[in-house]
Amino acid sequence: MNKSKSELLCILLLLLISVGNVYGQETLTIKEAVDMAVTNYGTIQAKGYYAASSIALADKAKREYLPDFTLSAQQDYGTVNGIISPLWGFGGYGVASSGLPRSEQNWDAAFGASYVANINWEVFSFGRASRKILTAEAVADQDQKDLTQEIFQHQVKVASAYLDGVAAHKLTVTFEKNMERAATFQQIVKAKARNGLIAGVDSSQADAEFSNAKIAYLKSLDRELEAQNTLMNLIGVDSKEYTLDTLFLSRVPQEFVADTGISNHPLLEWYRARVNVNEQQTAYFRTFNYPSIALIGIVQTRASGFGPTYNLDDTDFSHSYWDGINPTRSNYLVGVGLTWNLSQILRTSKQVQSQKFINAALLEEYRQAELQIRLQGNLSDKKLQNALESVNEAPIQVTAASQAYQRQLALYENGLTDLVNVTQTLYLLIRAETDMAIANNNVWQALLFKAAAAGDYSLFEDQL
C-alpha cells in the first residue's frame, strides 16, 4: 500500500470515528443547556440557599419583637448557714444560700425549690424593632436580587459558550472539508508527477499542503473539545458528551428591539438592593441613640425543708424530699423599666458615619456599573449591525473564492498555471469558508451581547 492510499485510509478512519461518535451522543439544544445550567450550577445553588437563609432570618427578626417568656424550676439540697461579710464570686460564680447569721457552723441540710415564670417585653424602643425587621427584609431582598442576577449572567455565559462550541464545530467541518480537498488535489498532483507531466517538487509541495490541512483540522478538533469542556463546566455536568444543535444557525434572527431600557437590569437591581441594605442598616443604628421601655412581670414560688422557727429551734427542718419541694411561699412583681445607655450615642455616631461612607462607595459602584451597561448597549447595536452586513457578504466571498479555485485547478490540470497560484486561491477559499462558517454565529453572538446589555435574556431566547 503506497503513501497516498494510506493517507486516504487515515482520512476515512477519522470520518468514520467522528460519525460514530456523533450518532452515539445525545443532542443538546441551547435551551436545554441553559435550563440544565440553571438547575445544576453550584454557584447558583449556593446563592439560592443564601437567599433562603436570609428569608428565614427576616422571619426571625419579626419574631424577636415577641416578649421573652421564661419558665424555670430548680430543686436543691444543702445547708443555709449565713454570715455577715462582704464577698464576691470568682469567675462569675457564687453561692446563693440564704439564712440568718448564726453563732456557729452546723451541717443541717434539707431540700429546697424555686419556681419562676418571667415575662420581659421591650414594648417601645423608638423604632428599633421595626428597623431591624426592615434591615433583615432588605438583606433578604438583596440576596434574592443577587440570585436573580447570577442566574441571568449565567444564562448569558452558557449561551455564549454554546455558540462558541457550535462555531468551533463549524470550523472543524470547514477544516475537514479542506483536508479532503487537499487529499484530492494531492492525488491529482501525484498522478501527474508519476506520468512525468509536472516536476516532482509539486508532489512534495502537495504533500506539505495536505499535512498542513490535516494539522489545521486536528487543531480545530482540539479547540472544539476545549469549547465543549467549557460548556460542560458551566452546565455542571461531568463526564458526558453531547452533540450540539446547529440547526438554528441555518437562519439569522429577524426581529430586533431597537432600544431597550436598563432600569430593570438584574445587575443594577442588585446594586440598588445593596444600597438599600446599607440605608436600612444606617437607620437601624440610629435607633440605638434612644432609650427602650420594657414591661416586666414575674411570678415566683419557693419551697424549703427548713421551718419558719429554724433560727430559734435547730430541729425545725426536715430531710423529706416532698417537704423540701412543696411550694409554700409565692411572690409576684409587675413593673415598667426604662433603659438608656448615653455612652452608646458616642459609639453610634461613628457607626452611622461609617455607614455613610459605605453608602457613598456603593453609589459609586452603582454608577460605574450603569455606565458600563450603557456603553455595552451602544456597542451591542454596532456589533449587531456589522454582523448582519457580514452575513450578506460571506456568501459572495465564498462563491467568488470557489470559482477562482476551480478555475486555477482546471488551469493547473491542463498545465496552464503553476502550483503557487492554485495554493493561493486555495487559501482564499479556506478563509472565505471560515468566514462563512461563523457569519451566522456572529449575528447570534451579537444578539446575545445586546440581551446581556439590556438585562433581558428573552431578547435572545425568543429568537431560538
C-alpha distance (Angstrom), angle and dihedral (degrees) to the residues before:
residue distance angle dihedral
M1 . . .
N2 3.80 . .
K3 3.78 126.7 .
S4 3.78 96.1 -98.9
K5 3.79 93.1 53.7
S6 3.79 91.6 48.3
E7 3.82 90.5 52.2
L8 3.80 91.0 51.0
L9 3.78 90.0 49.1
C10 3.82 89.6 51.2
I11 3.81 90.6 53.2
L12 3.80 91.6 48.7
L13 3.81 90.9 50.7
L14 3.81 91.5 50.6
L15 3.79 90.2 50.1
L16 3.81 92.9 48.0
I17 3.80 91.5 48.9
S18 3.79 92.5 48.9
V19 3.80 92.5 47.0
G20 3.81 91.2 48.2
N21 3.80 91.1 50.7
V22 3.79 91.8 49.3
Y23 3.80 93.4 52.5
G24 3.79 91.4 45.4
Q25 3.81 94.3 52.9
E26 3.77 130.0 80.8
T27 3.80 117.5 -114.9
L28 3.80 113.1 -119.3
T29 3.81 119.1 -162.3
I30 3.76 121.9 -150.9
K31 3.82 92.1 -112.6
E32 3.81 90.8 52.2
A33 3.80 90.4 48.6
V34 3.80 92.5 52.6
D35 3.81 92.9 46.1
M36 3.81 91.9 48.8
A37 3.80 90.7 48.9
V38 3.80 93.4 51.9
T39 3.81 89.0 50.2
N40 3.80 99.6 42.3
Y41 3.80 109.3 29.4
G42 3.79 111.0 112.6
T43 3.81 98.4 -142.5
I44 3.81 91.6 54.2
Q45 3.79 91.1 48.0
A46 3.81 90.7 49.6
K47 3.80 93.4 50.5
G48 3.79 88.9 48.3
Y49 3.79 89.1 57.9
Y50 3.81 90.9 46.2
A51 3.80 89.6 53.4
A52 3.81 91.5 49.0
S53 3.80 89.8 49.2
S54 3.82 91.5 52.2
I55 3.80 91.1 50.8
A56 3.81 89.6 52.5
L57 3.82 90.4 49.9
A58 3.81 90.1 50.3
D59 3.80 89.1 54.8
K60 3.80 88.8 47.8
A61 3.82 90.3 53.5
K62 3.80 89.8 54.6
R63 3.79 91.3 52.0
E64 3.79 93.3 49.3
Y65 3.80 88.5 75.8
L66 3.80 88.8 67.9
P67 3.82 114.1 101.3
D68 3.79 119.9 -98.9
F69 3.80 108.6 -106.9
T70 3.80 112.8 -171.4
L71 3.80 130.5 -178.3
S72 3.80 120.6 -169.2
A73 3.76 135.9 172.4
Q74 3.81 132.4 176.9
Q75 3.76 135.2 179.8
D76 3.80 120.5 -163.7
Y77 3.77 142.8 176.4
G78 3.81 120.7 -152.0
T79 3.76 150.1 96.7
V80 3.84 129.0 -65.9
N81 3.79 104.7 -149.8
G82 3.79 112.6 152.8
I83 3.79 134.2 -164.1
I84 3.79 134.5 -178.4
S85 3.82 103.3 -117.3
P86 3.79 140.5 118.1
L87 3.79 114.2 -106.0
W88 3.78 144.0 155.2
G89 3.74 134.2 -164.4
F90 3.79 117.5 -107.2
G91 3.78 112.7 -126.9
G92 3.78 91.8 6.4
Y93 3.81 94.6 -62.9
G94 3.81 123.3 120.5
V95 3.80 140.6 156.0
A96 3.79 117.1 -112.5
S97 3.80 99.2 -163.2
S98 3.80 109.1 148.0
G99 3.78 133.8 -159.7
L100 3.77 141.2 116.5
P101 3.80 116.6 -72.7
R102 3.80 111.8 -91.0
S103 3.77 130.7 -155.6
E104 3.80 93.4 -123.7
Q105 3.78 142.6 13.9
N106 3.80 120.4 -91.7
W107 3.77 133.2 174.1
D108 3.79 101.3 -140.2
A109 3.80 107.4 143.3
A110 3.79 135.3 -175.8
F111 3.78 140.3 165.3
G112 3.80 122.5 -86.9
A113 3.79 136.5 -179.9
S114 3.79 141.8 -168.6
Y115 3.80 127.9 -161.7
V116 3.81 119.7 -170.1
A117 3.80 135.6 -179.3
N118 3.80 114.4 -171.0
I119 3.81 133.5 -176.0
N120 3.80 120.2 -171.5
W121 3.79 116.7 176.6
E122 3.78 125.2 177.2
V123 3.79 94.3 -150.8
F124 3.79 98.9 174.5
S125 3.80 130.8 22.1
F126 3.81 103.4 154.7
G127 3.79 94.8 -95.1
R128 3.80 98.3 -43.4
A129 3.78 94.8 126.9
S130 3.81 94.6 45.9
R131 3.80 91.6 46.4
K132 3.77 90.6 51.5
I133 3.80 89.5 52.8
L134 3.81 91.9 48.2
T135 3.81 90.5 49.3
A136 3.80 92.1 50.8
E137 3.80 90.7 47.9
A138 3.81 90.2 49.3
V139 3.81 90.2 52.8
A140 3.80 89.8 49.8
D141 3.81 90.1 50.2
Q142 3.81 90.5 48.3
D143 3.79 92.5 52.2
Q144 3.80 90.6 47.5
K145 3.81 90.5 50.5
D146 3.80 88.3 47.8
L147 3.80 89.6 54.1
T148 3.81 91.1 48.2
Q149 3.78 94.5 50.7
E150 3.81 91.0 44.6
I151 3.81 90.1 54.2
F152 3.81 91.0 47.4
Q153 3.79 94.4 48.8
H154 3.78 91.6 45.5
Q155 3.80 91.2 51.0
V156 3.80 88.2 55.3
K157 3.82 92.0 46.3
V158 3.79 93.1 50.1
A159 3.80 93.4 46.0
S160 3.80 90.5 48.7
A161 3.81 91.6 48.1
Y162 3.80 89.5 48.6
L163 3.80 91.3 52.5
D164 3.80 89.2 47.7
G165 3.80 89.3 52.7
V166 3.80 91.8 49.3
A167 3.81 91.0 47.7
A168 3.80 90.2 50.1
H169 3.80 89.7 51.2
K170 3.81 91.7 49.0
L171 3.79 90.1 51.4
T172 3.80 90.4 48.7
V173 3.81 89.6 54.4
T174 3.79 89.6 49.0
F175 3.80 93.2 50.6
E176 3.80 89.6 45.0
K177 3.79 89.6 54.5
N178 3.77 89.4 48.1
M179 3.80 90.5 51.2
E180 3.80 90.4 52.6
R181 3.79 89.7 48.4
A182 3.80 90.9 49.6
A183 3.81 90.2 49.9
T184 3.80 91.5 51.7
F185 3.79 91.8 47.3
Q186 3.79 89.0 47.7
Q187 3.82 90.0 57.0
I188 3.80 91.4 50.5
V189 3.79 92.4 50.3
K190 3.81 93.8 46.5
A191 3.80 91.9 49.1
K192 3.81 91.4 51.9
A193 3.80 91.0 45.5
R194 3.82 92.2 51.6
N195 3.78 89.7 51.3
G196 3.80 90.7 50.1
L197 3.79 93.8 -117.0
I198 3.81 94.8 123.6
A199 3.77 136.7 22.6
G200 3.79 119.8 -84.7
V201 3.79 90.6 -121.5
D202 3.81 88.9 71.4
S203 3.79 88.1 59.3
S204 3.81 90.9 54.0
Q205 3.78 91.1 47.8
A206 3.80 90.5 50.1
D207 3.83 89.1 52.1
A208 3.80 89.5 51.7
E209 3.80 91.6 49.2
F210 3.80 90.9 50.9
S211 3.81 91.5 49.4
N212 3.78 90.2 48.5
A213 3.82 90.6 50.6
K214 3.80 91.1 48.5
I215 3.83 92.7 49.6
A216 3.82 90.4 48.7
Y217 3.80 88.8 51.4
L218 3.82 92.5 50.1
K219 3.82 91.6 47.7
S220 3.78 89.0 50.8
L221 3.80 89.1 52.4
D222 3.80 89.1 53.8
R223 3.80 91.5 51.2
E224 3.79 90.0 49.2
L225 3.81 91.2 51.5
E226 3.81 91.0 48.8
A227 3.80 90.9 49.4
Q228 3.81 91.2 50.6
N229 3.80 90.9 47.2
T230 3.81 90.4 53.1
L231 3.79 90.1 49.1
M232 3.82 93.3 49.1
N233 3.80 89.9 50.6
L234 3.81 91.5 52.9
I235 3.80 90.8 46.4
G236 3.79 90.9 50.4
V237 3.82 95.2 -125.7
D238 3.77 121.3 137.6
S239 3.81 127.9 -152.1
K240 3.78 99.2 -8.8
E241 3.79 127.9 118.2
Y242 3.78 124.1 -149.4
T243 3.77 135.0 -172.2
L244 3.80 109.1 -125.4
D245 3.78 118.5 -131.3
T246 3.82 111.7 -116.1
L247 3.80 97.8 172.2
F248 3.81 95.3 96.8
L249 3.82 89.2 57.6
S250 3.80 89.8 66.3
R251 3.78 88.1 80.6
V252 3.78 135.8 44.8
P253 3.82 123.5 -126.4
Q254 3.79 110.0 -100.2
E255 3.80 107.0 -171.1
F256 3.77 119.8 65.0
V257 3.78 130.6 175.7
A258 3.78 106.7 -126.0
D259 3.80 97.4 -154.5
T260 3.77 129.5 12.2
G261 3.77 128.2 -174.1
I262 3.78 121.0 -128.8
S263 3.80 100.0 -155.0
N264 3.82 90.6 104.0
H265 3.78 95.2 43.1
P266 3.86 106.9 140.3
L267 3.79 92.5 -133.5
L268 3.81 93.2 52.3
E269 3.79 91.2 45.9
W270 3.79 88.5 54.8
Y271 3.82 90.7 50.8
R272 3.81 90.0 49.8
A273 3.80 89.6 49.8
R274 3.82 89.6 54.4
V275 3.80 90.0 52.6
N276 3.81 90.1 49.1
V277 3.81 91.9 51.7
N278 3.79 91.0 53.0
E279 3.81 92.0 48.0
Q280 3.81 91.6 50.6
Q281 3.80 90.8 48.0
T282 3.80 90.1 51.1
A283 3.80 91.3 51.7
Y284 3.82 89.9 47.1
F285 3.81 93.0 52.0
R286 3.81 90.6 51.2
T287 3.81 90.1 61.1
F288 3.81 89.4 67.5
N289 3.82 87.7 72.9
Y290 3.81 89.2 72.2
P291 3.81 133.2 69.2
S292 3.77 126.7 -107.9
I293 3.79 128.1 -133.3
A294 3.77 120.6 -148.2
L295 3.80 135.8 -174.1
I296 3.79 116.7 -141.3
G297 3.80 129.5 -164.1
I298 3.80 124.7 175.2
V299 3.80 132.8 176.8
Q300 3.80 116.3 -172.8
T301 3.78 129.4 -176.6
R302 3.81 122.6 -174.5
A303 3.76 136.0 -169.2
S304 3.80 131.2 -168.0
G305 3.78 138.8 -178.6
F306 3.82 89.6 -145.1
G307 3.80 116.3 92.0
P308 3.82 125.7 -130.8
T309 3.86 92.6 -104.9
Y310 3.79 96.1 47.1
N311 3.82 92.3 115.6
L312 3.82 88.8 58.7
D313 3.79 98.3 31.8
D314 3.79 117.0 40.5
T315 3.77 90.9 -162.9
D316 3.81 94.4 60.7
F317 3.84 96.3 101.7
S318 3.77 136.5 84.4
H319 3.81 134.2 -144.4
S320 3.80 89.1 -152.3
Y321 3.79 113.4 124.6
W322 3.80 93.2 -147.5
D323 3.80 93.2 50.0
G324 3.80 88.7 52.4
I325 3.83 97.9 50.8
N326 3.82 100.3 35.5
P327 3.86 105.7 107.0
T328 3.79 114.5 -118.6
R329 3.81 105.9 159.6
S330 3.82 130.4 44.3
N331 3.79 135.5 -176.5
Y332 3.77 135.3 -178.7
L333 3.75 133.4 -162.4
V334 3.79 130.8 -166.2
G335 3.77 121.6 -177.2
V336 3.75 149.8 145.7
G337 3.79 123.1 -131.5
L338 3.79 136.8 -167.9
T339 3.79 121.3 -154.5
W340 3.79 122.9 -170.6
N341 3.78 121.4 169.7
L342 3.80 102.0 -161.6
S343 3.80 93.2 -175.1
Q344 3.79 88.4 60.3
I345 3.81 88.7 70.0
L346 3.80 90.3 67.2
R347 3.80 92.1 50.0
T348 3.79 94.4 44.3
S349 3.80 93.4 53.2
K350 3.80 90.9 62.2
Q351 3.78 91.8 44.1
V352 3.80 90.1 53.3
Q353 3.80 90.1 47.1
S354 3.80 89.7 52.9
Q355 3.80 90.8 50.3
K356 3.80 90.3 53.2
F357 3.79 90.6 56.0
I358 3.80 90.2 48.0
N359 3.79 89.8 50.1
A360 3.80 90.9 52.5
A361 3.82 89.8 50.6
L362 3.79 92.2 49.6
L363 3.81 91.2 50.1
E364 3.80 90.6 51.9
E365 3.80 90.4 51.1
Y366 3.79 89.4 49.5
R367 3.81 92.9 50.8
Q368 3.80 91.5 47.9
A369 3.80 91.8 50.2
E370 3.80 90.5 48.1
L371 3.82 91.3 51.1
Q372 3.79 91.6 48.7
I373 3.80 92.0 50.3
R374 3.82 92.2 48.9
L375 3.80 91.1 50.7
Q376 3.79 89.6 47.0
G377 3.80 89.6 52.7
N378 3.82 92.6 52.4
L379 3.80 90.8 47.3
S380 3.80 92.5 48.3
D381 3.81 91.7 57.1
K382 3.80 91.2 53.4
K383 3.80 93.3 45.0
L384 3.79 90.4 50.6
Q385 3.80 91.9 50.5
N386 3.81 91.9 49.2
A387 3.80 92.3 47.0
L388 3.81 91.4 52.7
E389 3.79 91.0 51.1
S390 3.81 90.5 49.0
V391 3.81 90.2 54.0
N392 3.80 89.6 58.1
E393 3.80 93.2 47.9
A394 3.82 98.9 44.2
P395 3.84 97.6 73.6
I396 3.81 90.7 48.0
Q397 3.79 90.3 52.7
V398 3.82 92.9 48.4
T399 3.80 93.1 48.4
A400 3.79 93.1 49.4
A401 3.81 93.7 44.8
S402 3.80 92.4 47.1
Q403 3.78 92.2 50.6
A404 3.79 91.2 48.2
Y405 3.78 91.6 50.5
Q406 3.80 93.6 47.7
R407 3.81 90.7 50.2
Q408 3.79 93.2 49.0
L409 3.79 90.7 46.2
A410 3.81 91.4 51.5
L411 3.80 90.9 47.9
Y412 3.79 90.5 49.3
E413 3.80 92.8 50.2
N414 3.81 88.0 54.0
G415 3.80 93.0 45.8
L416 3.82 94.7 -112.2
T417 3.81 98.2 120.9
D418 3.77 139.3 24.3
L419 3.80 132.7 -108.9
V420 3.82 93.4 -104.3
N421 3.81 92.3 65.6
V422 3.80 91.3 47.4
T423 3.81 91.0 50.0
Q424 3.79 92.5 49.8
T425 3.80 92.6 52.7
L426 3.79 88.6 45.9
Y427 3.81 90.2 56.7
L428 3.80 89.6 48.9
L429 3.79 89.7 52.0
I430 3.81 92.6 48.8
R431 3.80 90.8 50.8
A432 3.80 91.9 47.7
E433 3.81 92.7 49.1
T434 3.81 90.1 47.7
D435 3.80 91.1 53.2
M436 3.78 89.7 46.2
A437 3.81 92.0 50.7
I438 3.79 93.4 57.2
A439 3.82 100.9 30.9
N440 3.81 95.9 93.1
N441 3.79 90.2 38.8
N442 3.79 90.0 56.9
V443 3.82 90.3 55.7
W444 3.80 90.4 53.7
Q445 3.81 90.6 45.9
A446 3.81 90.0 51.2
L447 3.80 91.0 48.8
L448 3.80 89.8 50.3
F449 3.80 89.2 49.5
K450 3.81 89.3 53.2
A451 3.81 91.4 49.1
A452 3.81 89.1 51.0
A453 3.80 91.0 51.5
A454 3.80 92.2 47.2
G455 3.80 92.9 47.0
D456 3.80 91.0 -127.9
Y457 3.80 116.2 112.1
S458 3.81 90.6 -175.3
L459 3.82 89.1 74.0
F460 3.79 86.0 71.1
E461 3.79 100.4 30.2
D462 3.80 95.2 52.7
Q463 3.81 90.1 60.1
L464 3.82 94.1 57.2
